[in-house]
């Protein structure tokens, strides 16, 4: 029995892409322009923008597998925002924005991957006829 999605797949995809592109533009804006760090701008761009570019094609095309593994990358940004919240009192607002974007991106992408994968008949479980005999 398939569960009915709370939001439709198109809404989840749009929410994911909005959060993704917001994070993609927000991180360099925060770390280079709004509140420059002691790191060089090129190092900041490399560390905080390059990893976000890896899933770009799959997210735009709607590949549920890409939506699922993007969360591994997003967790780096989640950890960065939570750490910054506790360490730097001057960056609380900026870290809160990053935390909100990563949380929305995580939730919308995981639900998109689940419901789109179900729609396409994808599964990580082996079907009974595909189980190897022992």
Secondary structure as GFF3:
##gff-version 3
##sequence-region A 1 134
A	DSSP	alpha_helix	9	28	.	.	.	ID=ss1
A	DSSP	pi_helix	29	34	.	.	.	ID=ss2
A	DSSP	alpha_helix	41	48	.	.	.	ID=ss3
A	DSSP	alpha_helix	50	53	.	.	.	ID=ss4
A	DSSP	alpha_helix	56	61	.	.	.	ID=ss5
A	DSSP	alpha_helix	64	87	.	.	.	ID=ss6
A	DSSP	three_ten_helix	89	91	.	.	.	ID=ss7
A	DSSP	alpha_helix	92	120	.	.	.	ID=ss8
A	DSSP	three_ten_helix	128	130	.	.	.	ID=ss9
###
